[in-house]
Amino acid sequence: MYQATIHERVLRIRNGVRASDVPRVANRMHISKEFLVKALGFSRSAIDRKVKQRKHLSVDQAERVLGLVRLIGQVEAMVVQSGQADGFDPARWTGQWLQQPTPALGGRCPAEFSDTILGQELLSALLARMQSGAYA
């Protein structure tokens, strides 16, 4: 998703994201589904119901899930560009990073900003500053 054009991302959202992707993303990140659901501002019971009924997420929910997947892709691209990608798990790193208080966010955890697109854009900008060495 990180390398996808805006048009491609919009099409992906419109085509639907399965609710069952939420626990898959959590598993990939080595975090609990409950933590991910809370970080994205979802109702756990609503997600569980949609998973059981094999339904898709709403457009708003899909945007948040794909936004987080995009952050994982950004971390992966950063590490590949640095030449240090061997053995690195960008999804796991992102999952851990989301839970760590960050000085650049006033001591708040990045997960607290994951529930909105603007918050995810803030996190993306923070990752870019970390890569450039301008991290504060």
Backbone hydrogen bonds, N-H to C=O, Kabsch-Sander energy under -0.5 kcal/mol:
donor,donor_aa,acceptor,acceptor_aa,energy
9,R,5,T,-2.3
10,V,6,I,-2.7
11,L,7,H,-2.3
12,R,8,E,-2.2
13,I,9,R,-2.4
14,R,10,V,-2.8
15,N,11,L,-2.4
16,G,12,R,-0.7
16,G,13,I,-0.9
19,A,55,K,-2.5
21,D,18,R,-1.9
22,V,19,A,-1.7
24,R,20,S,-1.1
25,V,21,D,-2.7
26,A,22,V,-2.3
27,N,23,P,-2.5
28,R,24,R,-2.5
29,M,25,V,-1.9
30,H,26,A,-0.6
30,H,27,N,-1.1
31,I,26,A,-2.4
36,L,32,S,-2.1
37,V,33,K,-2.9
38,K,34,E,-2.2
39,A,35,F,-2.8
40,L,36,L,-2.3
41,G,38,K,-1.2
42,F,37,V,-2.8
44,R,42,F,-0.6
47,I,43,S,-2.3
48,D,44,R,-2.8
49,R,45,S,-2.4
50,K,46,A,-2.3
51,V,47,I,-2.7
52,K,48,D,-2.5
53,Q,49,R,-2.3
54,R,51,V,-1.3
55,K,50,K,-3.1
57,L,17,V,-3.4
62,A,58,S,-3.0
63,E,59,V,-2.5
64,R,60,D,-1.6
65,V,61,Q,-2.4
66,L,62,A,-2.9
67,G,63,E,-2.0
68,L,64,R,-1.8
69,V,65,V,-2.2
70,R,66,L,-2.2
71,L,67,G,-1.6
72,I,68,L,-1.9
73,G,69,V,-2.1
74,Q,70,R,-2.2
75,V,71,L,-2.4
76,E,72,I,-2.5
77,A,73,G,-2.5
78,M,74,Q,-2.4
79,V,75,V,-2.2
80,V,76,E,-2.5
81,Q,77,A,-2.5
82,S,78,M,-1.4
83,G,79,V,-0.8
83,G,80,V,-1.0
84,Q,79,V,-1.6
88,F,85,A,-2.1
93,W,89,D,-2.6
94,T,90,P,-2.4
95,G,91,A,-2.3
96,Q,92,R,-2.3
97,W,93,W,-2.9
98,L,94,T,-2.5
99,Q,95,G,-0.6
99,Q,96,Q,-1.0
100,Q,97,W,-1.4
102,T,108,R,-2.1
105,L,102,T,-2.0
106,G,103,P,-1.9
107,G,102,T,-2.1
108,R,102,T,-0.5
108,R,105,L,-1.0
111,A,98,L,-2.4
112,E,109,C,-1.8
113,F,110,P,-2.3
114,S,111,A,-1.6
116,T,113,F,-0.7
120,Q,116,T,-2.1
121,E,117,I,-2.3
122,L,118,L,-2.1
123,L,119,G,-2.0
124,S,120,Q,-2.3
125,A,121,E,-2.4
126,L,122,L,-2.2
127,L,123,L,-2.5
128,A,124,S,-2.2
129,R,125,A,-2.1
130,M,126,L,-2.3
131,Q,127,L,-2.2
132,S,128,A,-2.0
133,G,129,R,-1.0
134,A,129,R,-1.8
135,Y,129,R,-0.8
